[in-house]
Amino acid sequence: MTSGTLIDDFRPAWWLPGGHSQTLYRKFSPATCIEQVRQRIELADGDFIDLDWAREVGCGDNVSETIVFILHGLCGCSGSSYVLSLQRLLADNDISSVAMNFRGCSGEVNRKAQAYHSGISEDVDEVFTSLEEMYPDKRFVFVGYSLGANVLLKWLGEIGSNPNIRKAVAVSTPFSLTYCSRAMLMGVSKMYGKYFVRRLLGDFRDKQQHFEQAGDQQQSSQIADLGELDSITSIWEFDDRVTAPLHGFKDAEDYYNRCSSINFIGAIQTDTLLIQSRNDPLIPPTALPDKAHLPANVDLQLSDKGGHVGFISGRRDNWLERRILRFLQA
């Protein structure tokens, strides 16, 4: 039985009572307005990562001692509503923030056939190392959502202690990728799986066409070698036939086993807040860690309602963002 600290101050908006409505409202509601400034980080393998800073509190602004580093979810980007909402609240409190777009998620095709996945912690590490060098006097707080939360927790477990990282927050984390992938094979949750597959396959078709038009035979061939992809209908199939072979895993099971953050949490040394909902349609209760097995510095907080990266409250605006800010400032 999964246990955690009960979140007792969250009440869902009356018109969003269930997990699906909370999840879909967050996805399709109008985005908060905030201006961003783009920075490109060139990677050692020849690819790139695009960062988007909130303009109002500049990255070098001495007002803010802290930089909040934000990681989006699957098929998301720095323009996702939950990212913009957090950047808006942080800017209103004079705190700098930067959102990292995973490879291929910034609106421009990345240079490699490889893209991103739930365990791509090496990209976070390389980008963070660059930012540490650029801003040696700053301290960082990390916030990850969904896939980005899994990547974040895996990375924190890998690196151990770092004095430049103050705190971390992970929201709606798919701790066990196997359980979460299976959940999207059943019931209404299949809708989400089909949505993600359609988006991911579309991205790969666009990427292959881009490489072909650019005459990049090497990268185009790597995608072509995956074979016929039109028959893929589930996340499990996509990960087995695309994610795994492209990124050096034997198959989907190997990928899930090696990248599930539940296997790395025990090594995390950063003060970390985990925010989860029991009615998350993408993350079944079986995927959650037991609070009794977590380090003392990792706090799992559970809400009965909230959906997946939802937490839309009828009592106060931006409950999730304010909960993150409160933890950051404590």
C-alpha positions as a Markdown table, in Angstrom:
| # | Residue | x | y | z |
|---|---|---|---|---|
| 1 | Met | 0.0 | 0.0 | 0.0 |
| 2 | Thr | 1.5 | 3.3 | -1.0 |
| 3 | Ser | 1.6 | 5.9 | 1.8 |
| 4 | Gly | 2.5 | 9.5 | 1.9 |
| 5 | Thr | 1.7 | 12.8 | 3.6 |
| 6 | Leu | -1.9 | 13.7 | 2.8 |
| 7 | Ile | -2.4 | 17.0 | 1.0 |
| 8 | Asp | -5.4 | 18.4 | 2.9 |
| 9 | Asp | -5.5 | 22.0 | 1.5 |
| 10 | Phe | -6.2 | 21.2 | -2.1 |
| 11 | Arg | -9.9 | 21.3 | -3.2 |
| 12 | Pro | -10.6 | 20.8 | -6.9 |
| 13 | Ala | -12.7 | 23.3 | -8.7 |
| 14 | Trp | -16.3 | 22.2 | -8.6 |
| 15 | Trp | -16.5 | 22.0 | -12.3 |
| 16 | Leu | -13.4 | 19.8 | -12.4 |
| 17 | Pro | -14.2 | 17.0 | -9.9 |
| 18 | Gly | -12.4 | 14.1 | -11.5 |
| 19 | Gly | -8.9 | 13.1 | -12.6 |
| 20 | His | -9.6 | 13.3 | -16.3 |
| 21 | Ser | -11.2 | 16.8 | -16.1 |
| 22 | Gln | -8.3 | 18.1 | -14.0 |
| 23 | Thr | -5.8 | 16.7 | -16.5 |
| 24 | Leu | -7.5 | 17.9 | -19.7 |
| 25 | Tyr | -8.3 | 21.4 | -18.3 |
| 26 | Arg | -4.6 | 21.9 | -17.5 |
| 27 | Lys | -3.7 | 20.8 | -21.0 |
| 28 | Phe | -6.2 | 22.8 | -23.0 |
| 29 | Ser | -6.8 | 25.9 | -20.8 |
| 30 | Pro | -5.5 | 29.3 | -22.1 |
| 31 | Ala | -1.8 | 29.7 | -21.3 |
| 32 | Thr | -0.6 | 32.4 | -18.9 |
| 33 | Cys | 1.1 | 35.3 | -20.7 |
| 34 | Ile | 4.8 | 35.8 | -20.0 |
| 35 | Glu | 7.6 | 36.8 | -22.4 |
| 36 | Gln | 10.5 | 34.4 | -22.8 |
| 37 | Val | 14.1 | 34.9 | -24.0 |
| 38 | Arg | 15.8 | 32.0 | -25.8 |
| 39 | Gln | 19.3 | 30.7 | -25.2 |
| 40 | Arg | 20.9 | 27.8 | -27.1 |
| 41 | Ile | 23.3 | 25.4 | -25.4 |
| 42 | Glu | 25.5 | 23.4 | -27.9 |
| 43 | Leu | 26.0 | 19.8 | -26.7 |
| 44 | Ala | 29.2 | 17.8 | -26.9 |
| 45 | Asp | 27.6 | 15.3 | -29.4 |
| 46 | Gly | 26.9 | 18.1 | -31.9 |
| 47 | Asp | 23.2 | 18.5 | -31.0 |
| 48 | Phe | 21.7 | 21.4 | -29.1 |
| 49 | Ile | 19.2 | 22.3 | -26.3 |
| 50 | Asp | 17.1 | 25.4 | -26.3 |
| 51 | Leu | 16.4 | 27.2 | -23.0 |
| 52 | Asp | 13.7 | 29.8 | -22.5 |
| 53 | Trp | 14.2 | 32.3 | -19.7 |
| 54 | Ala | 11.4 | 34.5 | -18.2 |
| 55 | Arg | 12.4 | 37.9 | -19.5 |
| 56 | Glu | 11.0 | 39.9 | -16.5 |
| 57 | Val | 13.6 | 38.6 | -14.1 |
| 58 | Gly | 16.7 | 38.2 | -16.2 |
| 59 | Cys | 19.1 | 35.3 | -15.9 |
| 60 | Gly | 21.8 | 37.6 | -14.6 |
| 61 | Asp | 19.6 | 39.7 | -12.5 |
| 62 | Asn | 21.1 | 40.3 | -9.1 |
| 63 | Val | 17.7 | 40.6 | -7.5 |
| 64 | Ser | 17.3 | 36.8 | -7.7 |
| 65 | Glu | 19.8 | 34.7 | -5.8 |
| 66 | Thr | 18.0 | 31.6 | -7.1 |
| 67 | Ile | 17.4 | 30.3 | -10.6 |
| 68 | Val | 14.5 | 27.8 | -11.0 |
| 69 | Phe | 15.2 | 25.2 | -13.7 |
| 70 | Ile | 12.1 | 23.7 | -15.2 |
| 71 | Leu | 11.6 | 20.4 | -17.1 |
| 72 | His | 8.5 | 19.8 | -19.1 |
| 73 | Gly | 6.6 | 16.5 | -19.7 |
| 74 | Leu | 6.1 | 14.2 | -22.7 |
| 75 | Cys | 5.1 | 16.1 | -25.8 |
| 76 | Gly | 5.4 | 19.3 | -23.9 |
| 77 | Cys | 7.8 | 22.3 | -24.2 |
| 78 | Ser | 8.7 | 25.6 | -22.5 |
| 79 | Gly | 5.4 | 26.9 | -23.8 |
| 80 | Ser | 3.3 | 24.3 | -21.9 |
| 81 | Ser | 0.7 | 25.9 | -19.7 |
| 82 | Tyr | 2.1 | 24.5 | -16.4 |
| 83 | Val | 5.6 | 25.9 | -17.3 |
| 84 | Leu | 4.3 | 29.4 | -18.2 |
| 85 | Ser | 2.1 | 29.5 | -15.0 |
| 86 | Leu | 5.1 | 28.7 | -12.8 |
| 87 | Gln | 7.3 | 31.2 | -14.6 |
| 88 | Arg | 4.6 | 33.9 | -14.2 |
| 89 | Leu | 4.3 | 33.4 | -10.4 |
| 90 | Leu | 8.1 | 33.2 | -10.0 |
| 91 | Ala | 8.6 | 36.4 | -12.0 |
| 92 | Asp | 5.9 | 38.1 | -9.8 |
| 93 | Asn | 8.1 | 37.2 | -6.8 |
| 94 | Asp | 11.4 | 38.4 | -8.4 |
| 95 | Ile | 12.8 | 34.9 | -9.0 |
| 96 | Ser | 14.6 | 34.0 | -12.2 |
| 97 | Ser | 13.5 | 30.9 | -14.1 |
| 98 | Val | 14.5 | 29.0 | -17.1 |
| 99 | Ala | 12.7 | 26.2 | -18.9 |
| 100 | Met | 14.7 | 23.6 | -20.8 |
| 101 | Asn | 13.2 | 22.2 | -24.0 |
| 102 | Phe | 14.2 | 18.5 | -24.4 |
| 103 | Arg | 15.7 | 17.7 | -27.8 |
| 104 | Gly | 13.3 | 18.4 | -30.6 |
| 105 | Cys | 10.7 | 20.2 | -28.4 |
| 106 | Ser | 11.7 | 23.8 | -28.9 |
| 107 | Gly | 10.0 | 24.2 | -32.3 |
| 108 | Glu | 13.1 | 23.3 | -34.3 |
| 109 | Val | 14.1 | 19.8 | -35.4 |
| 110 | Asn | 17.2 | 18.6 | -33.5 |
| 111 | Arg | 20.3 | 17.5 | -35.4 |
| 112 | Lys | 20.2 | 13.8 | -34.4 |
| 113 | Ala | 17.8 | 10.9 | -35.0 |
| 114 | Gln | 17.8 | 10.5 | -31.2 |
| 115 | Ala | 15.4 | 12.7 | -29.4 |
| 116 | Tyr | 14.5 | 12.5 | -25.7 |
| 117 | His | 13.0 | 9.9 | -23.3 |
| 118 | Ser | 12.2 | 9.4 | -19.6 |
| 119 | Gly | 15.7 | 8.7 | -18.6 |
| 120 | Ile | 17.7 | 11.3 | -20.6 |
| 121 | Ser | 19.4 | 12.7 | -17.5 |
| 122 | Glu | 22.7 | 13.2 | -19.3 |
| 123 | Asp | 21.2 | 16.1 | -21.2 |
| 124 | Val | 20.1 | 17.8 | -18.0 |
| 125 | Asp | 23.6 | 17.2 | -16.5 |
| 126 | Glu | 25.3 | 18.8 | -19.5 |
| 127 | Val | 23.0 | 21.8 | -19.6 |
| 128 | Phe | 23.2 | 22.4 | -15.9 |
| 129 | Thr | 27.0 | 22.2 | -16.0 |
| 130 | Ser | 27.0 | 25.0 | -18.6 |
| 131 | Leu | 24.7 | 27.1 | -16.4 |
| 132 | Glu | 26.8 | 26.6 | -13.3 |
| 133 | Glu | 29.8 | 28.0 | -15.2 |
| 134 | Met | 27.8 | 30.9 | -16.5 |
| 135 | Tyr | 26.3 | 31.8 | -13.1 |
| 136 | Pro | 28.7 | 30.6 | -10.4 |
| 137 | Asp | 27.1 | 32.9 | -7.8 |
| 138 | Lys | 23.5 | 31.5 | -8.3 |
| 139 | Arg | 21.8 | 28.6 | -6.6 |
| 140 | Phe | 19.4 | 26.4 | -8.4 |
| 141 | Val | 16.0 | 24.9 | -7.7 |
| 142 | Phe | 14.7 | 22.2 | -10.1 |
| 143 | Val | 11.1 | 21.6 | -10.9 |
| 144 | Gly | 10.1 | 18.7 | -13.2 |
| 145 | Tyr | 6.7 | 17.7 | -14.5 |
| 146 | Ser | 5.7 | 14.1 | -15.5 |
| 147 | Leu | 8.4 | 12.8 | -17.9 |
| 148 | Gly | 10.6 | 15.7 | -16.8 |
| 149 | Ala | 10.0 | 14.8 | -13.2 |
| 150 | Asn | 11.2 | 11.3 | -13.8 |
| 151 | Val | 14.3 | 12.6 | -15.6 |
| 152 | Leu | 14.9 | 15.0 | -12.7 |
| 153 | Leu | 14.7 | 12.4 | -10.0 |
| 154 | Lys | 16.9 | 9.9 | -11.9 |
| 155 | Trp | 19.5 | 12.7 | -12.4 |
| 156 | Leu | 19.4 | 13.7 | -8.7 |
| 157 | Gly | 20.0 | 10.1 | -7.7 |
| 158 | Glu | 22.9 | 9.8 | -10.0 |
| 159 | Ile | 24.8 | 13.0 | -9.0 |
| 160 | Gly | 24.5 | 12.8 | -5.2 |
| 161 | Ser | 25.2 | 16.0 | -3.4 |
| 162 | Asn | 25.7 | 19.4 | -5.2 |
| 163 | Pro | 26.0 | 22.6 | -3.1 |
| 164 | Asn | 24.6 | 24.6 | -6.0 |
| 165 | Ile | 21.3 | 22.8 | -5.9 |
| 166 | Arg | 19.0 | 24.0 | -3.1 |
| 167 | Lys | 15.9 | 22.1 | -3.6 |
| 168 | Ala | 13.8 | 20.1 | -6.1 |
| 169 | Val | 10.1 | 19.5 | -6.9 |
| 170 | Ala | 8.7 | 16.6 | -8.9 |
| 171 | Val | 5.1 | 16.8 | -10.0 |
| 172 | Ser | 3.0 | 13.8 | -11.3 |
| 173 | Thr | 6.1 | 11.6 | -11.7 |
| 174 | Pro | 5.8 | 8.2 | -13.5 |
| 175 | Phe | 8.1 | 6.6 | -11.0 |
| 176 | Ser | 7.6 | 3.1 | -12.5 |
| 177 | Leu | 7.6 | 3.4 | -16.3 |
| 178 | Thr | 6.3 | -0.2 | -16.7 |
| 179 | Tyr | 3.2 | 0.3 | -14.6 |
| 180 | Cys | 2.5 | 3.7 | -16.3 |
| 181 | Ser | 2.9 | 2.3 | -19.8 |
| 182 | Arg | 0.6 | -0.6 | -19.0 |
| 183 | Ala | -2.0 | 1.9 | -17.6 |
| 184 | Met | -2.3 | 3.5 | -21.0 |
| 185 | Leu | -3.3 | 0.2 | -22.5 |
| 186 | Met | -6.5 | 0.0 | -20.5 |
| 187 | Gly | -9.8 | 1.8 | -20.1 |
| 188 | Val | -10.2 | 5.5 | -20.7 |
| 189 | Ser | -6.4 | 6.0 | -20.2 |
| 190 | Lys | -5.9 | 4.5 | -23.7 |
| 191 | Met | -7.0 | 7.9 | -25.0 |
| 192 | Tyr | -3.8 | 9.5 | -23.6 |
| 193 | Gly | -1.6 | 6.7 | -25.0 |
| 194 | Lys | -3.1 | 7.2 | -28.4 |
| 195 | Tyr | -2.6 | 10.9 | -28.2 |
| 196 | Phe | 1.1 | 10.6 | -27.2 |
| 197 | Val | 1.7 | 8.0 | -29.9 |
| 198 | Arg | 0.2 | 10.2 | -32.6 |
| 199 | Arg | 2.3 | 13.1 | -31.6 |
| 200 | Leu | 5.5 | 11.2 | -31.3 |
| 201 | Leu | 5.1 | 9.4 | -34.6 |
| 202 | Gly | 4.3 | 12.7 | -36.3 |
| 203 | Asp | 7.5 | 14.2 | -34.9 |
| 204 | Phe | 9.6 | 11.3 | -36.2 |
| 205 | Arg | 8.0 | 11.5 | -39.6 |
| 206 | Asp | 8.7 | 15.2 | -39.8 |
| 207 | Lys | 12.3 | 14.7 | -38.6 |
| 208 | Gln | 13.0 | 12.0 | -41.2 |
| 209 | Gln | 11.6 | 14.3 | -43.9 |
| 210 | His | 13.8 | 17.1 | -42.6 |
| 211 | Phe | 16.9 | 15.0 | -42.7 |
| 212 | Glu | 16.1 | 13.7 | -46.2 |
| 213 | Gln | 15.6 | 17.3 | -47.5 |
| 214 | Ala | 18.8 | 18.4 | -45.9 |
| 215 | Gly | 20.7 | 15.5 | -47.4 |
| 216 | Asp | 21.6 | 14.1 | -44.0 |
| 217 | Gln | 21.7 | 10.4 | -45.0 |
| 218 | Gln | 23.3 | 9.2 | -41.8 |
| 219 | Gln | 20.5 | 10.5 | -39.5 |
| 220 | Ser | 17.7 | 9.7 | -42.0 |
| 221 | Ser | 18.9 | 6.1 | -42.2 |
| 222 | Gln | 18.8 | 5.6 | -38.5 |
| 223 | Ile | 15.1 | 6.4 | -38.5 |
| 224 | Ala | 14.5 | 4.4 | -41.7 |
| 225 | Asp | 16.2 | 1.4 | -40.1 |
| 226 | Leu | 13.5 | 1.3 | -37.4 |
| 227 | Gly | 11.2 | -0.1 | -40.1 |
| 228 | Glu | 7.5 | 0.5 | -40.6 |
| 229 | Leu | 6.0 | 2.5 | -37.7 |
| 230 | Asp | 2.4 | 3.1 | -38.9 |
| 231 | Ser | 1.2 | 0.0 | -37.1 |
| 232 | Ile | 2.3 | 1.3 | -33.6 |
| 233 | Thr | -0.7 | 2.0 | -31.5 |
| 234 | Ser | 0.6 | 2.2 | -27.9 |
| 235 | Ile | 3.3 | 3.8 | -25.9 |
| 236 | Trp | 4.7 | 0.4 | -25.1 |
| 237 | Glu | 5.1 | -0.4 | -28.8 |
| 238 | Phe | 6.6 | 3.0 | -29.5 |
| 239 | Asp | 9.2 | 2.5 | -26.7 |
| 240 | Asp | 9.9 | -1.0 | -27.8 |
| 241 | Arg | 10.4 | -0.2 | -31.5 |
| 242 | Val | 11.6 | 3.4 | -31.4 |
| 243 | Thr | 12.8 | 4.7 | -28.1 |
| 244 | Ala | 14.8 | 1.6 | -27.1 |
| 245 | Pro | 16.7 | 0.9 | -30.3 |
| 246 | Leu | 17.4 | 4.6 | -31.0 |
| 247 | His | 18.8 | 5.2 | -27.5 |
| 248 | Gly | 20.8 | 2.1 | -26.8 |
| 249 | Phe | 18.3 | -0.1 | -24.9 |
| 250 | Lys | 17.6 | -3.7 | -25.6 |
| 251 | Asp | 13.8 | -3.3 | -25.7 |
| 252 | Ala | 11.0 | -1.4 | -23.8 |
| 253 | Glu | 11.4 | -3.6 | -20.7 |
| 254 | Asp | 15.1 | -2.8 | -20.5 |
| 255 | Tyr | 14.4 | 0.9 | -21.1 |
| 256 | Tyr | 11.8 | 1.0 | -18.3 |
| 257 | Asn | 13.9 | -0.9 | -15.9 |
| 258 | Arg | 17.0 | 1.3 | -16.4 |
| 259 | Cys | 15.2 | 4.6 | -16.4 |
| 260 | Ser | 12.4 | 4.4 | -13.8 |
| 261 | Ser | 13.1 | 7.0 | -11.2 |
| 262 | Ile | 11.8 | 4.7 | -8.4 |
| 263 | Asn | 15.2 | 3.0 | -8.7 |
| 264 | Phe | 17.1 | 6.2 | -8.0 |
| 265 | Ile | 15.1 | 8.0 | -5.3 |
| 266 | Gly | 17.0 | 6.2 | -2.5 |
| 267 | Ala | 20.2 | 7.9 | -3.5 |
| 268 | Ile | 18.8 | 11.5 | -3.7 |
| 269 | Gln | 20.5 | 13.9 | -1.3 |
| 270 | Thr | 18.7 | 17.1 | -2.3 |
| 271 | Asp | 15.7 | 18.3 | -0.3 |
| 272 | Thr | 12.9 | 17.1 | -2.7 |
| 273 | Leu | 9.1 | 17.5 | -2.7 |
| 274 | Leu | 7.0 | 14.9 | -4.6 |
| 275 | Ile | 3.5 | 16.0 | -5.5 |
| 276 | Gln | 1.1 | 13.3 | -6.7 |
| 277 | Ser | -2.6 | 12.6 | -7.1 |
| 278 | Arg | -4.3 | 9.3 | -6.4 |
| 279 | Asn | -6.7 | 9.9 | -9.3 |
| 280 | Asp | -4.0 | 10.5 | -11.8 |
| 281 | Pro | -5.2 | 8.8 | -15.0 |
| 282 | Leu | -1.7 | 8.2 | -16.3 |
| 283 | Ile | 0.0 | 7.0 | -13.0 |
| 284 | Pro | -1.6 | 4.1 | -11.2 |
| 285 | Pro | -1.2 | 3.7 | -7.4 |
| 286 | Thr | 1.0 | 0.7 | -8.0 |
| 287 | Ala | 3.7 | 3.0 | -9.6 |
| 288 | Leu | 4.1 | 5.2 | -6.5 |
| 289 | Pro | 6.9 | 4.7 | -4.0 |
| 290 | Asp | 6.1 | 3.9 | -0.4 |
| 291 | Lys | 7.0 | 6.9 | 1.9 |
| 292 | Ala | 8.5 | 4.5 | 4.4 |
| 293 | His | 11.2 | 3.6 | 1.9 |
| 294 | Leu | 12.1 | 7.2 | 0.9 |
| 295 | Pro | 15.1 | 9.1 | 2.3 |
| 296 | Ala | 14.3 | 11.6 | 5.1 |
| 297 | Asn | 15.0 | 14.5 | 2.6 |
| 298 | Val | 12.4 | 13.3 | 0.1 |
| 299 | Asp | 8.8 | 14.2 | 1.0 |
| 300 | Leu | 6.0 | 12.4 | -0.9 |
| 301 | Gln | 2.7 | 14.4 | -0.7 |
| 302 | Leu | -0.5 | 12.8 | -2.0 |
| 303 | Ser | -3.8 | 14.4 | -3.0 |
| 304 | Asp | -6.9 | 12.4 | -3.4 |
| 305 | Lys | -7.8 | 14.5 | -6.4 |
| 306 | Gly | -5.8 | 16.6 | -8.8 |
| 307 | Gly | -5.3 | 14.4 | -11.9 |
| 308 | His | -2.1 | 14.5 | -13.9 |
| 309 | Val | -0.3 | 17.9 | -13.6 |
| 310 | Gly | -3.7 | 19.3 | -12.8 |
| 311 | Phe | -4.4 | 20.5 | -9.3 |
| 312 | Ile | -6.8 | 23.2 | -10.5 |
| 313 | Ser | -8.4 | 24.6 | -7.3 |
| 314 | Gly | -11.7 | 26.2 | -6.7 |
| 315 | Arg | -10.5 | 27.9 | -3.6 |
| 316 | Arg | -7.5 | 29.8 | -4.8 |
| 317 | Asp | -5.8 | 30.4 | -8.1 |
| 318 | Asn | -2.6 | 28.5 | -9.0 |
| 319 | Trp | -2.6 | 26.1 | -6.1 |
| 320 | Leu | 0.2 | 23.9 | -7.6 |
| 321 | Glu | 2.4 | 26.9 | -8.5 |
| 322 | Arg | 1.9 | 28.4 | -5.0 |
| 323 | Arg | 2.7 | 25.1 | -3.4 |
| 324 | Ile | 6.0 | 24.9 | -5.3 |
| 325 | Leu | 6.8 | 28.5 | -4.4 |
| 326 | Arg | 6.1 | 27.9 | -0.7 |
| 327 | Phe | 8.5 | 25.0 | -0.7 |
| 328 | Leu | 11.1 | 27.0 | -2.6 |
| 329 | Gln | 10.9 | 29.8 | -0.1 |
| 330 | Ala | 10.7 | 27.7 | 3.1 |
